[in-house]
Amino acid sequence: MRILLTDLPYNGQIETNQSQKPWEQTTGWPCRWVTYSEAAKPPYVIVYRCTFTLSEAIRLRVHVSGDERYELFLDHVRIGRGSERGDRTNWFYETYEVELAAGEHQWIARCWALGEHKPWAQVSVQPGILLSPDDEALAPLMGTGVAHWEAKPMPGYHFVPLPSSIGTGAKLDIDGASFDWDALQGGGDGWLPVQPLANVYHSKDNYHFSSVQRLMRPATLPAMQENSVTTMGVRFVEQAGILESDGFPVIASRDLIEEHERWNGLLTGQPIHIPANTHRRVIIDLGDYYCFYPELVVSGGNGSVIRLHWEESFYDEADGGRKTNRNAIAGKWFRGYGDTFRPDGGTGRSFDTLWWHAGRYGELIVETGIEVLDLKAFRLLETRYPLEMEGSIESSDKRLNHVVKSSFRTLQMCAHETYMDCPYWEQLMYVGDTRIQSLITYVSTLDDRLPRKALDMFRVSRNNHLGLVNCAYPDQSGKHIASFSLWWVAMVYDYALWRGDREWIRFMMSSVRDELDRLLQNRASNGAVKLPISWNFMDWQTAPSDAWNSGTPPHGADRLNAAYNLQMIHTLELVAKLEAYLGETELESRARRLAKELGSVVEQLFWNDERGLFADETSHQYYSEHAQVLSLLCEPISPELNRRLVPGILKTANDLMRTSVYFDHYTFDVLASAIQIEALLDRLEPWFGMEANGLKTTPEIFLDSTRSDCHAWGAHPVYHLYTNLLGIRPASMGFASVVIRPQLGSLTRLHGKLPHPNGFIEVNVACRGSQWHVEVTVPQGLPGSLVWGQESYPLHEGQNEFEFSR
């Protein structure tokens, strides 16, 4: 029912019907936003309805948007959720196509606005709903602002703010006794006419209207996936209520094992009867990490309280902080967040949530009063971007195969209407995370809609007081991280390399050039680039340090840091390649000149010949892998100096700050380039330990004190298995040719299929006795070469076979 538009609606109709109006009165759409006329300050939930009658059957297409969010129902059946997350200059609307019989029908929209309690990534202009039929003639029948729409507030919702460290929005406490159970069926009293709001304008037109509240864009992404979760099971049942559960860990001796079967029955669709005056606490293990909408259907139980909370892992202490084996729950504390439902005694009451939850564990607490309660159904509907691995990669090392599975699961859990750093905590799309997530996407699927949207949203985020890319977006805080500005430029290069689209890259380049020029203006007298006054995050530190602070590397009063300057050099090199791709030879030469000049400055200021390493700061007191890794990515740095860096990284001296799970992505790249595959495999040891520690997804950092258990910046082993071990990489922009350079280290077999617009690139490398056998299948129309050792061999379309001595 959801469709993606390839062109803007109403173009021809509006030009014809409004051509006689003055230009300042010409709008883009026949319908308008509407809101509830009596609405107070958010948070609140409003239900809108429109009843209409058709004289004949039609196929109908409607465009729908909501602020902040909506659920749309047609004749009491939900057909969609939205709006796709964006900002005021990129306000997305969904398009639905339905077939309707002659007769009476009804639109119902449940909309909510949380105001100051909204998720960090949620933008709001003015709460309301927009529904506009594609056929302008139908607007008076059902279009908002034109047809007869009514609205009413939904009582019974109470919003519970979360701690300031969690940015996912307020949770719910729903009072069934005051809840309007008829509203979502379009019934009941208290409906009032809606209040028309602003006209609607397309995003590519009408920029001359400074008062336009939202510039509309068609949704760029498909509907989020919705599948039933079927892997969950009960781990623990005890006689305890809310107060007892909050104060005590899981005590194994209190487990009512004899009740497990009937509680498991609830999870598989069998109702369960809860007597009066009963307290139960049930711990549910989902079996994997999920993002999901919960629904609980109950009957009776007036005066009961049901609390349903969620968590990624149990904690070893009551106050949180330490998490060890994620499979273990005995003796540990549950510290999750979620919703509370209070039945009113009615039959078939369905309690659900406005936004989704995330995690592995659920805690269901039921307290009944003087009336029995029947739990009729307990459902979880998994939600995420419909991202699937189209190819495959599999090795002789079972540990690596598990890493691939858990890493890709992490990517799926962090992919929704935007990429996200983490689904449980902030749900923000950060540049540093997103670059890695996009690269994994490129090797896993041909669907590049999420990377493309991410690039564009970061571009528009530059409309701020700094004129620089926000470190996270959509997000109205305006936070900036200079290293993330540079990684955004690298993302533009990645898209050009893996996907192409020269004209779109040309469009992006004006922002790329301006971003770099703004950062390059902040120069010291010696020519080095100073760290700006902002959060200069580079990587989470992996050891206590008096020099690193909240991920910011060392620098002196001069605000000079080697890693930042080296990243600037690397970025200038990527920009030079982009300019060459666009045929801008003068700009290419400029970027290369700036990179070379800055390279000389970096060598003079930061190189320590005695250590054979780059120091972090000009006093040469601190050293990190980050500076060495970034130097190895830079061609302008002296090859002789870079050759000396590899032994320094391999030695990992005690005072050398190591890269963490995030920045290991770049470490792995340079280790592979230096033909140090065994060192790369050794650095995968934390990933190899995930299964034993019960981790289903890659964490923010590999420490017991990690905050997030699901952080897709750590999913990059999938990318490296394809590009650095199997060795499949684009040899030219737009993946117009391929180079395959297998390096297996101690592995004896590695087989992978990588999706390409022309078909699959399939590589199978296996050790057979004293020989390496290499099979490469190249799709039609893709030139390429195989590199083995120092030799290069041309590849022809179809299957290619080689044998090499060990």
Residue, then its C-alpha position, 0 to 999 in steps of 0.5 A: m500500500r505504500i509507494l515511493l514517488t519519482d515525481l512531485p504530485y500536483n505539478g500540472q494540476i496546480e499550475t492550471n487551477q491556480s495560474q490566475k492567482p497572485w504568486e504569493q498566494t499560489t500553493g503547492w497542494p490543494c489541501r492544508w495542515v490541520t490541528y485540534s482547535e482546543a489543543a494545549k501545550p504538548p505532550y498529548v495524543i489527538v485522534y482525527r477522523c473523516t467520514f466520506t461516501l463514494s458513489e463508485a469503487i475507485r483506486l485512491r492515492v493519498h499523501v499523508s504527513g503528521d507532526e510529530r508522528y501519526e498512525l493512519f487507519l482506513d476503515h479501522v485497519r492501520i495502513g501506515r506510520g510516519s512521517e519519515r524522520g526529517d527536518r523543517t526544510n525536508w518534511f517528508y510525507e508518505t504516499y498510500e494507494v488503496e482500492l475502495a468499494a462504493g459506500e461509506h469509509q472513514w479515515i482515522a489518524r492517531c497523532w501525537a506530539l511530545g513537546e519537550h519530551k520528544p526524542w532527540a532526533q524528532v523535529s516538530v514545527q506545529p502539531g497536526i495532520l495532513l492528508s491530501p488525495d492525489d486527485e484534486a477533485l477528491a480533496p473536498l471529499m476527504g482532504t484536510g483543510v478542505a473536507h469535514w475533519e474532526a478531532k478529539p484529544m485522547p485522555g488516559y495517556h500520561f507521559v513519563p520522562l526518561p533520564s537525560s542520558i536517554g534520548t528516545g522520548a517519554k514512555l507511557d503510563i496509560d490509565g484504562a479507566s479514563f482512556d477513550w476506547d471508542a476514539l480509534q474506532g471513530g466513535g464516541d462523543g466530544w469530536l470538534p472541527v479541526q483548525p486549518l493551518a499553513n499551506v503546503y509547499h514542495s521543498k524544491d519550490n517556494y524558497h522565496f517564502s521566508s514564512v513557510q513552516r515546512l518544505m515537503r518532500p516525498a518519503t525516500l524510504p520504504a515502509m519499515q519492516e513489521n514482523s512478529v517476534t517468535t524467538m522469545g521465552v520465559r527465563f524467570v517467574e517470581q511472586a513479586g510486584i513493582l516495589e519488590s522487583d525494583g529493590f532486589p536482583v533476580i534470586a534463582s531460588r525464588d523462580l517459580i519454575e512450574e509456572h514457566e509453561r503457562w507464561n511461555g504459552l502467553l508468548t505463543g498466543q495462549p491466554i493466561h488467567i491471573p487470579a485476584n490479589t496476585h503479584r507476578r514478575v516475569i523475565i522474558d528473553l527475546g533470544d536476540y536483539y530486537c526493535f519492536y512495538p509491543e501490544l498487550v490485550v487484556s480483559g477484566g482486571n479493573g484496578s490491576v497494574i501491568r508494567l512492561h519494561w525493556e533492557e539490553s542486558f542485566y547489570d552486575e550491580a544495583d546502580g548499573g555500570r558493569k555488565t558481564n555475561r549477557n546470558a546470565i540473569a541470576g544475581k543481577w539487576f534489571r534496570g530497564y525502562g518502558d510503559t505501565f498499563r492500567p486495565d479498566g475491567g473492559t473486554g479485549r482492551s488493547f494496550d500498545t505504544l506510540w514509539w518502539h522499544a529496543g533490547r533483548y530482555g523484557e520484564l513483565i510485572v502484573e499486580t491484580g486487585i480484587e478483580v481477576l485479569d485475563l491476559k489475552a495476547f502478548r505480541l511484539l512486532e519487530t520494526r526496522y529498515p527492511l535491510e537484508m544481506e543480499g550476498s554472503i560471506e563465509s570462512s573456515d573460522k566459525r568465530l568469524n562467521h558468528v562475527v558476520k552474523s552478529s555484526f550484520r544484526t547490529l546494522q539492522m537494529c541501527a537502521h530505521e528512518t535514519y541510521m542510528d548510533c544505538p536503538y536503546w539510548e540516543q537513536l541519533m544519526y552520527v556522522g562517524d557511525t554513519r560512514i561505517q554503517s554506509l560502507i557495510t551497506y554498500v558491500s551487503t546490498l544494492d539498496d543505497r537509499l539510507p546512505r543517500k538520505a544520510l548524506d543529504m540530511f547531513r548536508v542540510s544540517r549545515n544551516n546552523h550558526l557555524g555553517l558546518v555539518n552537525c555531528a548528529y542529525p536530525d537533531q536540534s542541539g547543533k552539536h559539532i565535531a570537527s572530525f565528523s565534518l571530515w568523515w562526512v566528506a569521506m562519505v561523499y567520496d564513498y558514495a562516488l566510489w561505490r555507487g557513482d551518480r556524477e551529477w548528484i556528487r557535483f551537487m554535493m560538492s559545493s557543500v563539501r568545498d565550503e565545509l573544508d574551507r571553513l575548517l581550513q581557516n582555523r590555522a596557526s601561524n606555522g600552517a597547522v590546522k587548529l582544533p576548533i572550539s567544540w567537542n573534538f571527539m576522535d575516538w573513545q579512549t581505551a585506557p585511563s589517560d590524563a591527556w584524553n578527555s571524553g574522546t578528545p585527543p591531547h593538545g596543548a594551548d596551541r590547540l594543535n593535534a596530529a590526528y586531526n591534521l592528518q585526517m585533514i590531509h586524508t580528506l583533502e586527498l579524497v576531495a582531490k579524487l572527487e574533483a578529478y571524477l568531476g573533471e575539475t582539474e584546477l580544484e583537484s590540483r588545489a586540494r593536492r597542493l594543500a594536502k602536500e603543504l599540510g603534510s610537510v607541516v605535520e612532519q615538522l611539528f609532530w614527528n619524533d624520530e627517536r620513537g619512530l612515531f607521530a606524537d599527538e601534540t607539539s610537546h611530544q608527550y603523548y602518543s596514540e595509534h590514531a595518529q599513526v593510523l591516519s598517517l598511513l592513510c595519507e600519501p603526502i606523508s613521507p613513505e619512509l616515515n610511514r614504513r616506520l609506523v607499522p612496527g610501532i603499531l604492531k608493538t603496541a607500546n604501553d603508552l600508545m593509546r590504542t584505537s577502540v571498536y569504532f576507530d579500529h575500522y581505520t586500523f584494520d584498513v591500514l593493517a591490511s594495506a601493510i599486509q598484516i592480516e594476522a595482526l588484523l585477525d588478532r585485533l578481532e579478538p574482542w569480537f570473537g569473545m562476543e558469543a561467550n559473553g552473550l552479546k548478540t550485537t556489537p557494543e559501543i566499546f568492548l568494556d564491561s562498563t559499556r553503555s550501549d550493547c548495540h552500536a553499529w560502528g562496531a559492525h565493520p568486520v563485515y566490510h573488512l572481510y569483503t574488502n580486505l580479506l577477500g579483497i573485493r574493492p572498486a577499482s574506479m569511481g562508480f564501481a565501474s571496474v573491480v580489483i580483487r586482492p585476497q589476503l587470508g592470513s591463517l584462514t584456509r578458506l574464504h568465500g563471498k558474494l558481493p552484490h554489484p549493479n551488474g550482478f554478483i561478484e563471487v570469490n572463493v579462495a581455498c587452500r588445497g594442500s600446497q596450493w591456493h585455489v582461487e575462483v572468481t566470477v565477474p558479472q557481465g560488463l565489469p572489467g577487473s583484475l586479480v592481484w596475488g602477491q606482486e602480480s596482477y591478472p586480468l579477469h574476464e566475464g564469467q568464471n575465472e580460475f587460478e592456482f598459486s603456490r603457498 
